[in-house]
């Protein structure tokens, strides 16, 4: 019931943006950018991420970072993350400067809910080489949720990180954050995950995803999430629950794309050619399918009201 309430509140208060067949959006979640140390799970995929982001920048996509982009539970002082991933934030700034960045906060970067924190850490940056401050992401306003509304049909796509209603990662996130910051982070270097995380806890992950689908069935709205780290694209008879996966699995990252009026799940992965040279390849894993295929609204609700 808590998931139903919190997702509904996020949906009602979401930022609304209209799209059409000419719109391009890419959704990444759960980058978990850290300080570059052994516990920084993003580092191993940074080059894949940079290559993918350059592709999306050159092809006119809006970049939607759907929660947990920065690992602020482990590193509340954001300067350590910025210094560890300079090139990453350079390309994020390029999206921002062209009004093509939408940042949604998740549980691991819930500090972005506090606008004072955002202004202090994201508006300006310090160039240690030239010893000067410069504008970084001035005016950035992270949001909890986004609704993309189809200009032609009125269909909604609800985008949210997905921790809403996940008790240890939502209602008592502060206590969970303390256990991660002072204990579990040191085990990440050896691949050990906290039991409060849905990443390795299959029962917990299935419960969360079941709550998502209950909400979709009741509200008849397609949903794009992150949080569980498991990519998801609905099969033929499934409800329209999508999950962009994450950027921290070895040798690959996954994303959801909306382009040309279609939606698809893609993976960027390191491959090797016949000469033994490594390269990065973009693969379409599921789709593309027209957005309208996932419109659950009754036909009666689409009829024009009698005046």
C-alpha positions in Angstrom: 0.0 0.0 0.0 2.9 2.4 0.7 4.3 1.9 -2.8 0.8 2.6 -4.3 0.6 5.8 -2.3 4.1 7.1 -2.9 4.1 6.3 -6.6 0.8 8.0 -7.1 2.0 11.1 -5.3 5.1 11.2 -7.4 3.0 10.7 -10.6 0.6 13.6 -9.7 3.5 15.9 -8.8 5.8 14.9 -11.7 7.3 17.3 -14.2 5.3 17.0 -17.5 7.0 17.2 -20.8 5.4 16.6 -24.2 7.0 14.4 -26.9 6.2 13.3 -30.5 7.7 11.0 -33.2 10.6 13.4 -33.6 11.7 13.3 -29.9 14.7 11.3 -28.8 15.2 10.3 -25.1 17.7 8.0 -23.5 17.2 6.7 -19.9 20.2 5.6 -17.8 19.9 4.7 -14.1 22.1 3.5 -11.3 25.5 4.7 -12.5 26.6 4.9 -8.9 29.5 7.1 -9.7 32.0 7.0 -6.8 35.4 8.4 -5.9 37.4 6.2 -8.2 38.5 3.8 -5.4 38.0 0.0 -5.3 34.5 0.4 -4.1 33.6 2.6 -7.1 31.7 0.1 -9.3 31.1 2.6 -12.1 34.8 3.0 -12.9 35.1 -0.3 -14.8 32.4 0.8 -17.3 33.3 4.5 -17.5 34.8 4.2 -21.1 31.6 2.4 -22.3 29.5 5.1 -20.7 31.5 7.9 -22.3 31.3 6.3 -25.7 27.5 5.8 -25.4 27.0 9.4 -24.1 28.9 10.8 -27.1 26.6 8.8 -29.4 23.5 10.2 -27.7 24.9 13.7 -27.8 25.7 13.6 -31.5 22.3 12.1 -32.3 20.2 14.7 -30.5 18.9 12.7 -27.5 17.7 14.2 -24.3 19.6 12.5 -21.4 17.4 11.4 -18.5 19.4 10.2 -15.6 16.8 8.2 -13.7 18.2 8.1 -10.2 21.4 7.0 -8.4 23.7 8.7 -10.8 26.1 9.8 -8.1 26.9 7.5 -5.1 26.2 10.2 -2.5 25.5 7.7 0.3 29.1 6.7 0.3 30.5 10.1 -0.7 28.4 13.0 0.6 31.2 15.4 -0.4 30.5 15.6 -4.1 33.9 17.0 -5.0 35.5 13.6 -4.7 33.1 12.2 -7.3 33.6 15.1 -9.6 37.4 14.8 -9.4 37.3 11.1 -10.1 35.1 11.4 -13.2 36.1 14.7 -14.9 35.3 13.5 -18.5 31.9 12.1 -17.5 30.8 15.4 -16.0 32.2 17.3 -19.0 29.8 15.5 -21.3 26.9 15.8 -18.8 27.5 19.5 -18.9 27.3 19.5 -22.7 23.8 18.0 -22.4 22.9 20.5 -19.7 24.1 23.6 -21.6 21.8 22.6 -24.5 18.8 22.0 -22.2 19.0 18.2 -22.9 19.5 17.0 -19.3 16.8 15.8 -16.9 18.1 14.6 -13.6 15.8 12.4 -11.4 17.0 11.6 -7.9 17.0 8.1 -6.4 17.7 6.8 -2.9 21.5 6.8 -3.3 21.5 10.5 -4.3 18.4 11.6 -2.4 20.5 14.6 -1.2 19.5 16.1 -4.5 16.0 16.6 -3.1 17.6 19.4 -1.1 18.0 22.4 -3.4 20.6 24.0 -1.1 22.8 20.9 -1.5 22.4 21.1 -5.3 23.3 24.8 -5.4 26.4 24.3 -3.2 27.7 21.2 -5.0 26.4 21.3 -8.6 26.1 25.0 -9.6 29.8 25.7 -9.6 33.0 23.7 -9.9 36.6 24.3 -9.0 39.4 23.9 -11.6 42.4 22.8 -9.6 44.8 23.3 -12.5 43.8 27.0 -13.1 42.7 27.5 -9.5 39.5 29.2 -10.5 35.8 28.5 -10.0 33.5 28.2 -13.0 29.8 27.5 -13.7 29.1 23.8 -13.7 25.3 23.1 -13.8 23.9 26.4 -12.7 20.1 26.3 -12.2 19.9 22.5 -12.1 16.7 21.3 -10.4 16.6 17.6 -9.9 13.1 16.1 -9.7 11.5 13.0 -8.2 9.5 12.0 -11.3 8.8 12.8 -15.0 5.8 12.3 -17.1 6.3 12.2 -20.9 2.9 12.9 -22.6 2.4 12.0 -26.2 1.2 15.1 -28.1 -0.8 13.0 -30.6 -2.6 10.5 -28.3 -2.3 12.0 -24.8 -0.7 8.8 -23.5 1.5 9.2 -20.4 4.9 7.6 -19.8 5.7 7.7 -16.1 9.5 7.8 -15.2 10.7 7.5 -11.6 13.6 5.8 -10.0 11.5 3.2 -8.2 12.6 3.3 -4.5 9.2 4.6 -3.5 7.7 2.1 -1.0 11.0 0.1 -0.7 11.1 0.5 3.2 14.8 0.3 3.9 15.7 2.4 0.9 12.8 4.9 1.2 11.2 5.4 4.7 14.4 4.7 6.7 16.9 5.5 4.0 19.1 7.5 6.5 19.7 4.4 8.6 20.4 2.3 5.5 22.8 5.0 4.3 24.7 4.9 7.5 25.2 1.1 7.3 26.4 1.4 3.7 28.7 4.3 4.4 30.4 2.8 7.4 30.3 -0.9 6.7 29.0 -2.3 3.4 31.0 0.0 1.2 34.2 -1.7 2.3 32.9 -5.0 1.1 31.8 -3.7 -2.3 35.4 -4.1 -3.5 35.0 -7.9 -3.0 31.5 -8.0 -4.6 29.5 -8.3 -1.4 26.2 -6.4 -1.5 24.0 -5.2 1.4 21.0 -7.4 2.1 18.8 -4.3 2.1 19.5 -3.9 -1.6 17.3 -5.5 -4.2 20.3 -6.1 -6.5 21.3 -9.5 -5.1 18.1 -10.3 -3.1 15.9 -12.0 -5.6 12.8 -12.2 -3.3 13.1 -8.5 -2.5 13.5 -7.5 -6.1 10.5 -9.6 -7.2 8.4 -8.0 -4.5 9.3 -4.5 -5.7 8.6 -5.4 -9.3 5.2 -6.9 -8.3 4.3 -3.6 -6.6 5.2 -1.7 -9.8 3.0 -3.9 -11.9 0.1 -3.5 -9.4 0.4 0.2 -9.8 0.5 0.0 -13.6 -2.6 -2.2 -13.7 -4.6 0.1 -11.5 -3.6 3.4 -13.1 -3.2 2.2 -16.7 0.1 4.0 -17.3 3.3 2.6 -18.7 6.3 2.9 -16.2 10.0 3.3 -16.7 12.1 2.6 -13.5 15.6 1.8 -12.3 16.6 0.8 -8.7 16.5 -3.0 -9.0 19.5 -3.0 -11.5 17.7 -5.6 -13.6 16.8 -4.5 -17.1 13.2 -5.2 -18.1 11.2 -5.0 -21.3 7.7 -6.3 -21.3 6.9 -9.5 -23.2 3.8 -9.7 -25.4 1.2 -10.2 -22.7 3.0 -8.4 -19.9 2.0 -5.0 -18.4 4.2 -2.1 -19.7 6.9 -2.1 -17.0 10.3 -1.1 -18.3 13.6 -1.0 -16.4 16.7 0.6 -17.8 19.0 -1.7 -15.7 22.3 -0.2 -14.5 25.8 0.9 -15.5 27.8 -1.2 -13.1 27.6 -4.8 -14.4 31.0 -6.0 -15.7 31.7 -5.0 -19.4 28.3 -3.6 -20.3 25.7 -1.0 -19.5 22.0 -0.9 -20.5 19.5 1.8 -21.3 16.0 2.5 -22.6 15.6 4.6 -25.7 12.6 6.4 -27.1 13.2 7.5 -30.7 11.0 7.9 -33.8 7.9 7.2 -31.8 9.2 3.8 -30.7 10.7 2.4 -27.5 13.6 -0.2 -27.2 16.0 -1.7 -24.7 19.7 -1.4 -25.7 23.0 -2.7 -24.3 26.4 -1.2 -24.8 29.0 -3.9 -24.5 32.7 -4.5 -25.0 33.4 -6.9 -27.8 36.6 -8.2 -29.5 37.1 -8.3 -33.3 39.0 -11.1 -35.2 42.3 -9.2 -34.8 41.9 -9.3 -31.0 41.1 -5.6 -30.7 38.5 -4.4 -28.2 35.6 -2.2 -29.3 32.3 -1.0 -27.9 29.1 -2.2 -29.7 25.5 -1.0 -29.2 23.0 -3.9 -29.4 19.2 -3.6 -29.5 18.0 -6.3 -27.0 14.2 -5.8 -27.2 12.0 -3.8 -29.5 11.6 -1.4 -31.2 7.9 -1.2 -30.6 5.5 1.8 -31.1 4.7 3.7 -27.9 1.0 3.3 -28.6 1.3 -0.5 -28.2 1.7 0.0 -24.4 -1.3 2.3 -24.0 -3.6 0.6 -21.5 -6.4 3.2 -21.4 -9.9 2.0 -22.3 -11.2 3.2 -25.6 -14.1 4.9 -23.8 -11.6 7.1 -22.0 -10.2 8.3 -25.3 -13.5 9.6 -26.6 -14.1 13.3 -26.6 -16.4 14.4 -23.8 -20.0 15.5 -24.8 -20.2 19.3 -24.7 
